[in-house]
Amino acid sequence: MGYLYILKSLGQPFQMYVGVTGDVDRRIGDHNSGRCSHTVKFMPWQIVYTEPFDNGVEASNREQQIKGWTRAKKEALIAGDVEGLKGLARRRV
């Protein structure tokens, strides 16, 4: 089992972090304890979105997809705004 998760900084609300883990509770503890060098300067963090997967490979693939998204598209995902996501999707030519 793997999970994609999105964190939002409580101190710097415009900061987001997208990651994957097998244990969401342990991972948020890592982020909020300073054990993660990429997120330490924007602590504390709050989990705002999780998505379960059957395995870590699927979760990692989704992570890479979402990391390429705009902030607006990530916000629509977090809010569960399917229509907003569709409106923000780029057309492929």
C-alpha positions as a printed NumPy array, in Angstrom:
array([[  0.   ,   0.   ,   0.   ],
       [  1.225,   3.485,  -0.8  ],
       [ -0.158,   6.95 ,  -0.295],
       [  0.253,  10.183,  -2.157],
       [ -0.043,  13.128,   0.226],
       [ -0.087,  16.891,  -0.023],
       [  1.01 ,  19.088,   2.863],
       [  0.379,  22.763,   3.375],
       [  2.554,  24.895,   5.633],
       [  0.634,  26.472,   8.501],
       [  3.2  ,  29.258,   8.837],
       [  3.568,  29.947,   5.104],
       [  0.199,  28.973,   3.546],
       [  1.482,  29.336,  -0.016],
       [  4.018,  26.549,   0.576],
       [  2.929,  23.048,  -0.421],
       [  4.742,  19.744,  -0.469],
       [  3.745,  16.642,  -2.46 ],
       [  5.125,  13.257,  -1.426],
       [  4.52 ,   9.523,  -1.116],
       [  4.713,   7.198,   1.865],
       [  3.542,   3.883,   3.221],
       [  2.64 ,   5.437,   6.599],
       [  1.007,   8.871,   6.506],
       [  1.026,   9.442,  10.285],
       [  4.737,   8.641,  10.604],
       [  5.585,  10.816,   7.605],
       [  3.774,  13.916,   8.876],
       [  5.653,  13.383,  12.151],
       [  8.912,  13.355,  10.192],
       [  8.008,  16.615,   8.449],
       [  6.956,  18.353,  11.668],
       [  9.976,  17.19 ,  13.67 ],
       [ 12.532,  18.697,  11.298],
       [ 13.813,  15.337,   9.983],
       [ 13.029,  16.331,   6.387],
       [ 15.517,  18.843,   5.037],
       [ 13.201,  20.012,   2.212],
       [ 10.402,  21.038,   4.555],
       [ 12.091,  22.075,   7.801],
       [ 12.038,  25.835,   7.165],
       [  8.268,  25.917,   6.573],
       [  7.133,  23.939,   9.648],
       [  4.585,  23.189,  10.941],
       [  2.786,  21.225,   8.227],
       [ -0.746,  19.984,   7.885],
       [ -1.927,  17.153,   5.637],
       [ -4.58 ,  18.542,   3.311],
       [ -4.936,  15.628,   0.868],
       [ -4.209,  11.902,   0.694],
       [ -4.822,   9.369,  -2.04 ],
       [ -4.348,   5.608,  -1.465],
       [ -2.753,   3.247,  -3.991],
       [ -2.23 ,  -0.504,  -4.139],
       [  1.534,  -0.025,  -4.277],
       [  4.31 ,   2.523,  -4.063],
       [  4.977,   2.593,  -7.809],
       [  1.444,   3.805,  -8.548],
       [  1.721,   6.391,  -5.767],
       [  5.083,   7.615,  -7.13 ],
       [  3.68 ,   7.93 , -10.641],
       [  0.802,  10.037,  -9.305],
       [  3.263,  12.135,  -7.28 ],
       [  5.229,  12.995, -10.419],
       [  2.025,  13.911, -12.231],
       [  0.816,  16.238,  -9.475],
       [  4.238,  17.832,  -8.967],
       [  3.942,  19.046, -12.567],
       [  0.617,  20.758, -11.897],
       [  0.035,  24.43 , -11.216],
       [ -0.844,  25.583,  -7.725],
       [ -4.406,  26.313,  -8.88 ],
       [ -4.829,  22.754, -10.092],
       [ -3.462,  21.344,  -6.81 ],
       [ -5.874,  23.582,  -4.875],
       [ -8.786,  22.293,  -6.988],
       [ -7.724,  18.691,  -6.238],
       [ -7.513,  19.417,  -2.507],
       [-10.964,  21.044,  -2.582],
       [-12.441,  18.127,  -4.532],
       [-13.433,  20.514,  -7.319],
       [-13.707,  18.172, -10.313],
       [-15.099,  20.865, -12.595],
       [-12.28 ,  23.204, -11.594],
       [ -9.737,  20.501, -12.4  ],
       [-11.287,  19.998, -15.82 ],
       [-11.201,  23.737, -16.466],
       [ -7.538,  23.93 , -15.494],
       [ -6.457,  20.965, -17.601],
       [ -4.198,  21.912, -20.487],
       [ -5.243,  20.927, -23.934],
       [ -2.82 ,  18.733, -25.798],
       [ -2.32 ,  19.773, -29.374]])
